[in-house]
Amino acid sequence: MADSPAIAIHNLRKVYGAKAAVDGVDLIVPRGCFFGFLGPNGAGKSTTIRMLTGLIPPTSGSIEILGMPLAERELEIKRRIGLVPDESLLFDRLTGAEFLEFVGRMYGLARPMAIERALSLLDLFELREKRKMIAEYSKGMRKRLAMAASLIHHPDLFLMDEPFEGVDAVGARLMKDILLDQVRRGATIFLTSHVLEVVERLCDHAAIIDNGRIVREGSMDELRGGTDSLEDVFVRVVGAGHEFHELEWLK
Amino acid sequence: MIRALLRAQWLSMRFSSGRSAWTSLVLAALWYGFWTLLSLVAEEVAATSRFERLIITWLPAGLLAISVYWQLAPMASGAMGGSLDLRKLLIYPVPRGSLFFVELLLRITTCAELLLLLTGITIGLLRNPAFDGLGAAARIPMAVILFAAFNLILAAGLRSLLERLLTRRGIREIIGLLLMLLGVLPRLLMVTGVGGRRLERVLPTASNLVWPWGAAAHFMLLPTGGTYTGAAVLVGWSLAAYYFARWQFERNLRFDFQAAQAATVSAKDRSFTDRLYRLPALLLPDPVAAIVEKELRSFARTPRFRMVFVMGFSFGLVVWLPTMLRGRITHNAVSSNFLTVVSLYALFLLAQVTYGNSFGFDRSAAQLFYLAPISISRAVAGKNIAAAIVIFAEVAAIALACSILRLDIPLGQIGEAFAVTAIAALYLLSVGNLSSVNYARPMSAQRATGAGSARRSQGLLLLLYPIAMLPVFLAFLARYAFDSQTVFYAALALAAALGIAVYWMAMESTVTAAYKRREAILAQLSGGEGPLVAD
């Protein structure tokens, strides 16, 4: 099981009515890698992540996480996943410390340990206003808290949907350092982001999804194919045919 | 502009599931069916010429009752109807007058039933030859329109004022309490006989021409002694209400709600209540204890919850107090079971902020219960236990309030109130759990009151409330029929056993639906709103 990939997806489909949001995705994410999952808006990134976390059931196909089939061993898998979703999973009427303690206990930590880890994570993420309710947090603080929550149970795999969105440069640097540190200790990170420079700098592997299908996949060097930047590759793969037409009345 | 707003709102709401739409439709049909019936009765009474003296005497009082209901019912039910979400609309170059006009129209959402009733009265009076019959074809409808406009405008002004006041912790609870006490004061005075004679003198004064209801009645019944002064007075009141409402609306536009609501958890709060919040962990294992603790913390910091909790032991007490005091003479059931009756009323009120829509305050964060390595049944159980703690705290608060008011409730009755409420709660929690997963909707913790769409699950609970109360009611009936406490307790035990079975079955259905509908539930809880606030 230790040799199995962190994520193995086979012919994954999710259909809404007549539209396939994810249409036959096959993907292998090796253990210990920093994997970037890219795609234009509405390409199927978030739907894929939601299926990986068990939030939505796939229409067909199979998902194996850390060598275990998701359908059969959901609870066991969840214990080993840390998640930063695109939508807030923060309870607004708790303080940051209370929320982190709550999450820790949900993942089976004993209360004293959950409290201890919560406090150290608040320090690490520079969320020191411990009496402030989450409702009063800024967007960047909310993202940092969500990432802190994803770390509290020391997971082996991180699933992150736009984790840097709305975070200032200092906060983003802090978060990146923490993530890189996690990869160094052997954890796997599966991340979506629209900021291609971030993906290019952090990730060693990536896949590009468009219209629910994987259109390019490989190591960062393979994707770039020599001298191109990731942005060039991305625009070429998913943005072909897009031309800028000036509107007469906007001139 | 108004059309654009309404269209945007309609587009925001169009994705509600067919089942939800049907439930709303059925509930609306029942509610408005009842009021249509009442309206027809009012029409028949108003159209009967031999009731002429009766109508002249009671019409002002009836209109006063309509005004009181119009202004207070939205607060009492905790549903203040739709309103404009000014944070979303102020960025557009829309004249403030237009926004105010839409806000006025939205007040119709809270008391459309009264428009039905007023229509019934109008048609009845037009059919009545004693009041000039069809000769009053212009006068009576105009009087009713002016009276309705006055109420509508006043309601808009009061809503704006309340919305601002209710953002402030402490003040919100006191204001709510005072308004509710004010609403039931006349009934309380009449039943207690306190100043009964004085009240008899006050009532005709309330019918005086200087009051809007008195003026409206005078204007309607012109040939039988009214004067056109009534119309002038009514116009004057409407103008005064307009200036008040406009002033309050403008103040709301300038008011920084976010700053007023900015809150931290005080050190005092932490040290004192922290130990209380942690008590469930002494008895329960994680993750249930963690969920209970999280729920209790969140409740205590949620304005809307606090408001309803305070209502439970204040408004509930005062509403039933007159019946209880009257019952001391007539020996009615409310008198001998006062604490139980008020507790059951509070149990119903708490549904909207606790068990009726368990995941409402969590909004999109409810996904954590699906993401964490726990079974969803644990999450529901944790939420139910937190709701039960709140329910018991409410019963204790009611008992305390009774003792402060020296209502002399025997100790046995206190125990009985706890037991009966607990058993009734089993049935209502079952309904609430099913409603939470089938009709999940996001709720705003910041807003002190709910709005229009909240009525769907409230309506559902209202509909099922009598059925859920049936086993407990049968126990009381058995006590009355057999005049035996033993029979009563046996029937209660039976109701409890049945309640546990019902709860168990409902839990299984809840869990199945929670997994089956997880996508829909999370989509509903994460849903955004249109330009109108309706949570």
Interface residues (C-beta under 8 A of the other chain):
Chain A: T53 G54 L55 I56 P57 L75 E76 K78 R79 I81 L83 P85 E87 S88 L89 L90 F91 D92 R93 L94 T95 E98 E101 F102 V103 R105 M106 Y107 G108 A110 R111 E129 R131 K132 M133 A135 E136
Chain B: A262 A263 T264 V265 S266 A267 R270 A281 D286 P287 A289 A290 I291 E293 K294 R297 S298 R301 T302 F361 D362 R363 S364 A365 Q367 L368 Y370 L371 A372 P373 I374 S375 A445 Q446 R518 E519 L522 S526
